[in-house]
């Protein structure tokens, strides 16, 4: 049975079809985890699926928030409130800046030299943010202008989605968590969480998680052009 959703999404027996920047993504209804990042990536690769980026995950949360009267959508939000969501948008912390990059296919380098070369060559999956951006709780307006938030989503066309999620997930102001002290930033690779676990009342963006943390994932697959047209 197929269920039509507000926001141009739909659900079938195993997946939730989610609009994202002009394409359609098929997220798995059953959410995996919580578990360690590297274990989750291996499991997802074994299933021949992908770990979603920060932007893709926010599109899923946005669709779910628009359809809280639907059981599966409510479950996505409940899972977010219980178990932080891993994303494939990774962070390389350096002394002067953070290099944010989407490692969807697990084929991105994680060393500074290679990432900077990709950035200079115009690879849009790599973004560089100097330190000095605001951390901690901030107004939705500040959150939307925050260079680190913009780097995490990778596309300013996502800002409307981010705004709806930040306003819809709770009453408290959204929060960008700090990336640690200067002494912790010697070309260190860290992972990203999207969370609503803090009193179930705000959008939290973490960018300094190690593999000793546990999170959940709704894995994703891209649809072919024909399949996307039919959805």
N, C-alpha and C positions, 0 to 999 in steps of 0.2 A: 504494500500500500504506500502511495506517495502522499506526502503532506506538504502543502504549499505554505510558505512562511511570508510574513511581512518583511519588506526589505529585499524582495526578489530572490529569496532563498527557497530551498525545498529539502525535504528529508525522504530518503527511501529506507530500505530495511537495514542498511549498514552505514550510510554516510549522510552527512549534511552538506549540501551544496551551497557555497558561500561566495557572493560577489566580492571581487578584490581587484581594484584598479583596472577595470575593463576586462578581466578574465573571471573564470569560475574555478574555484578550488573545491575539491572533495575531501572534507575532513572525516576521519573515522569517528563514528558515534561513540564507540567504546574508548574511553580515555585510559591510557597506560600509565602505570606508576601509582604512587611516587617511587622513584628510584634514582640512582646516580646517573649523571649526564652521559658518561661513556657507555654505561650499560644500555641506557635508553636509545642511544644512537645505533648501537649494534642490533638491538631488537628491531628498530624501525627499518634499518637496512636489510635485515633478514626478511622482513615482510615486503621488501621492495617498495617502500613508501619513503616519505621525506619528513624531516622535522621542520615545522614551519618557522619562518622568520618572525621577528617581533611584529612587523607590520601585518603579516598574514594572521598571526594569532589575535591581534587586536580586531581585525575584520571578523573573525569568528566570534569573539566576545561581543562585538557590536551587534551582530545578527542575533545572537542568543538573547541579549538584553531587549531587543525589539519584540521578542516572542516568549516572554516569561510564562505565558499561559500554556505553552507547549512543553510536555514532559521532558523531552530530550534537551531542549534549550535551557530549561530550569536546571537540569543536571549539570550542564556545562558550567553554569554560574556557581552552583553548589560545589563542584569540584575545584573551581578557581578559589573559592573561599576556604576550602580545606587544604588544598595542595597547590603550591605555587606552580606555574606553568613554565617549563623550560622553553627557550626558543633557540633557533640555530644562528641567531645574530650574536657573534662573539666579540670579545673586547681584548685588545692588546694594550696593556697599560705601560706607557713609557714615562720618562721623567717630565717631558714637556707637554704631552698630549695623549689622548686615547685614540687608538685606531679601531674603528668599529667596522665589522665586515660580516656579510651573510655567508655562512658556510653550509648551505642547504645540501649540497651533494657530497660533503665531506672531502672536497678536493682542493680547498683553499689552503695556501701556505699560512703559517702562523708566526713567521719571523718578520721583524720590522722591515728589513731591506726589501723583501719580496712584496710585502703589502704596499709599501710606499711606491714601488715601481708600478704595481697595478693601478694605484691611485693616479699617478702621473700619466699613465697610459690611457686614462679615462674610464677605468672600470668602475661602474656605478655601484657595484656591490661593496666597495671600500669607501669609507668616509673617515675623515680626520677631524678631531675636535680638540682645540687647545683647552687646557684647564682654565678655570675661572668661571665656568657655568654654575648656575645656582643649584645647590643641593638642599635637601630637606623639603618640608611641606611648602607648597607655593600655590598661588591662585591658578585657576585653569588657564587664564590668559598668559601668565608667566610660563606655565608648563608647555603651552603650545609654541612659545617663542624660544624655549630652552634649546640651545644648540645641540646638547647631548640627546634630547628627546628627538629632535629632527634627524640627527644622525642614526638613531636607533630605527626609526621608521623608514629612512632612506628616500622619502618622496613627500614633498609638501602637499601633494594631492590627498595624502592620508590624514591631514590635520582635522578635517570634519569628523572623521571616524574617531580619532583620538579624543576630540572634544566630547562627542556623545558618550564614549566609554567613561571618560573622567567624570562627567556629570551624572551618568546613569548608575555607576557601580556603588556609589555611596555619597554621604553628605560631607565628609571631610575633604580637605584640599588634597590633590594628588601629591605624590612625593617622589623625588629623584634621590636615591640613596647614594651617599658619597662613595668614592672609589678607593678609599684608603689613604693612608699617609704617604708622603713623598718617598719614604724609604721602602714602601711596598711596590713601587712602580718601576722596576727594572726589567722592562720587556716581559711582563708577566701576562700570560693568557688567562682570561676569566670569562665566565659564562653569564648569560642573561636570564633573569626571571621576570615574569609579569605576575603580580600578586594582588590578592585582595584579602590576605589573611590577617592584616592588622585591624582587629576589631570589626572585620567585615564591612568597612566603611570608607575605604579610599583606594585609589589606584596607586600601586607601588611599582616602581621600576628599579630593579637591582641590576648592576653591571659588574659586580666583583665576586661572583660566586665561584668557588672551586668545586672539584668533583667529589668533595666530601659532603656536599649537600644533596638533598633529594627533592625532586620535582616530578610533575606529571606532564603528559603530552597527548594532544590529539593529533596523530600523524595525518599527513596530507598527501594528496596526489594531484598533479595538474591534469586537467582534461584536454583531450585533443581538440582541435578547432571545431571539428564536426560535433563531438560530444558536448562541448561548451555551448554551441549554437542550439542544440536540442534541449539544453537545460535553461 
